[in-house]
Amino acid sequence: MAVTPAAVGSVGTVRPARRRRFRRLGTLERRNLMWGLLFISPWLFGFIFFGIFPIIYTFYLSLTRYSGIRAPVFIGITNYQRMFADPLFWKATYNTLYYTLLAVPVGVVIAMVLALAMNRKVREVAVYRAVYYLPSILPVFVISFIFVVMLNPGYGIVNQALTALHLPSPNWLGDPAYTKIALVLIAQLGAGQFALVFLAGLRGVPQELYEASEIDGASTWQKFRSITIPFMTPIILYDLIIGLSFGLQVFTSAYILTGGGRTAAGADNSLLTYVFYLYKQAFQFGQMGYAAAMSVALFVISVALAAAVFRWARGWVFYAGEEA
Amino acid sequence: MRPIGRFRSSVAIASIVLVVSACSNSSSSPAASAAAPSAAAPSAAAPSAEASASAAASQAAGASAEPTPITGASCAANATEVKFWTSHTPPDSDALKHIVEAFNTANPDICVKMTTVPGAETDVAKLLTSIRGGVAPDVYMADRFTVPQRAAEGVLDQLPDGTINAADYEPFAYAETQFQGKTYAIPFDTDARALWFNKDLLQAAGCDLTKFDMSKGAATIADVTACADKVNKKDSSGNYDIMGWMPGGPGAGGNAGAFDQGWHYTWGFDYGGKFADLSACKVTPTDPGVVAGYQFLYDWAKAHDPQAVSRWVTTNLPPNPPAAQNPFWTGKLGMTISGDWRISEQAKYAPQGHYGFTFIPVPKAGDPTSTWAGGWSMALIPNSKAKDQAIKFMKFIAGTEGQTTYTKESTHLPTLLALQKDASLFDPAHKQFLDLLPTAKSRPPLAVGAAYWDALTSAMGSVELNTKQPMDALKEVETAVQPQLDSVGC
């Protein structure tokens, strides 16, 4: 069903397809629409009951005191007031934003590097692509468990390698300054997913431009900076938005690195991420209403950040195929 | 753009969507998982807090709907099923298993199925989600000091009046099972804490072991620290290889909290502090004794370089450490504040070593000795389909038969006063822990017990790393916990 936006200020009386009401559609189109809805109805029901309903219920719960067992008790905006006065809430927000602002750009760079590596025209490129992609199919909790051993300051392989290279070998899990960097390291093993997306984008760059630039004597770096990157900007934006979304919800790696979050959340609460604190409030302290308020706040923060990124992106994203 | 290019890009976008949705390892769409604190994701991803090999094995089998029980295989077909969950792992869960099997044999019409589930003192996520999901157990082994909080939340079911007799049980243990005048659990075991030491390490360093003689009363903290500093050994890079003692923490994996049992409660009680004023329904973390306890931890950490200490801990005690690799058994730690369960552990993990224990050291010579007692309890879960049978089982396991078996096999202490007088249950070493009980303190039974513990632990973490002053950290605890207590009441 093609939706063709009308040209702005057109003289004709063609009404945009999307504005036509259901009963104004022809019989064929109406039937097509019903069949379409029928086919997606399983997903639609799932989305409504497991997506939309929990979101609305969470908004409601954020205005209550609720332990998860007894009936919720309406308390107005007390949860929000408590939230803004809670130092751990601010600590969790700081931890999460610190992690996100570090992990997302690093992730973009690594995904780009991997994609460039996967794009090389060598015979065994299929093997290399598989090898670079493999770490990202491991579940995060598996990687976290392995990293707990690898990051051991005395016996861990990471520190042994650093010591062999005469670099400082930090106390990864015990030093609050390094715990979030350990989280960022763990996240980078998932870069293979985004590298695939970047690879698809790289393949979409017209080869004629590279050939033309070679004729003009461009160096590899100039080709990369002036041709590859501009064509990749939509994909980079996509990676930023998705990375931002996942980054703000980081939980599993923090939970595993702290040994299951029994009471503590890393050295000096440095691994207390937002969703981790939300989980503690909901399940360890029985404060479901407060946790719901935190969810709502996270939703607002995420939307605001995403909107900010989209606004900022207008300045540098280049969509090939649009009018300049 | 050429039509073929647009087609190619739409195929690329479709495949991107497929790949991302197939490979994404968080649940559904970002907005939905951000907004809904869904129970499924955390409990599916969360492994046991104290995962040992056997617990992990039973969890691998139980990662789907129901965990696999480890008893009840040979029950009669028409026996009433009672589901019993515990978060204990071997060796303690082995003792529990024997008690359950004895009950099943004695009561052929009841089949108790015991399962080890993930959880910890303050983490009952699995229990909460199972109650909401309608697949809850009938009996749960709950950490006793959290019973009032769980009762307030509605997680535990009230026991009928007269189920247990207050006079039979240790007074503080009974008090912890009460909430608003009703009983919510039956006290099971208790324990006490002492200063354990590795005789070989201390003698090799030249410490005077007569100071650790229990007949002479408690040693002073200064003496113990001086001895420990002799035992400290650094390696060529300047990191601690062997530590003399670890009065506080950090805990396993560098987390806030105690390395062993040198908790905030331990040192707060040691310095004569009170953590709550029950008559006024107030938490008192800024009590002078409590602040003094935290100040001791701050000063000790400062004197020994918090980062160096933390590095030793994360090297030798990673998150979820196996009990056999505890640095106290491997000769990396000279002294530790620990409990009576070390007696059975030593027999298993370091039978060739020479270990002893004495009173927890006191601030000044002549101060009264101090320790505190914790312990677990058996609690009834609401909406149980086999309530009478479950209560019968609870009275067995937390009664004379169950506590006798558990005391002998796990070297914890019984809460039944009659059993405490039974000399046959205690070997000489264990008897000394029993003698600590009359003067042992206990945690205040508050409806915010778990939240208070966590807030105190968080403060302890900051103090251990010297990132906050004790009074500032403890004031934050008061600000965080008192409003919650006010809303629930005492």
Interface residues (C-beta under 8 A of the other chain):
Chain A: F50 G51 P54 I55 Y57 T58 F59 R65 S67 G68 I69 R70 R82 A85 D86 P87 L88 S136 I137 P139 V140 F141 V148 V149 N152 P153 G154 Y155 N171 W172 L173 G174 D175 P176 T179 Q193 L196 V197 A200 G201 R203 G204 Y238 I242 S245 F246 L248 Q249 F251 T252 Y255 I256 L257 T258 G259 G260 G261 R262 T263 A264 A265 G266 A267 D268 N269 L278 Y279 K280 A282 F283 Q284 F285 G286 Q287 M288 A291 A292 S295 V296 L298 F299 S302 A320 G321
Chain B: M1 G5 R6 R8 S9 A12 S15 I16 V19 V20 C23 S24 N25 S26 S28 S29 P30 A31 A32 S33 A34 A35 A36 P37 S38 P42 A45 A46 P47 S48 A49 E50 A51 P118 A120 E121 T122 D123 V124 A125 L128 T129 I131 R132 Q149 R150 A152 E153 G154 V155 N239 P250 G251 A252 G253 G254 N255 A256 G257 Q307 S310 R311 V313 T314 T315 N316 P318 P319 N320 P382 A450 A451 W453 D454 T457 S458 G461 S462 L465 T467 E476 T479 A480 P483 Q484 S487
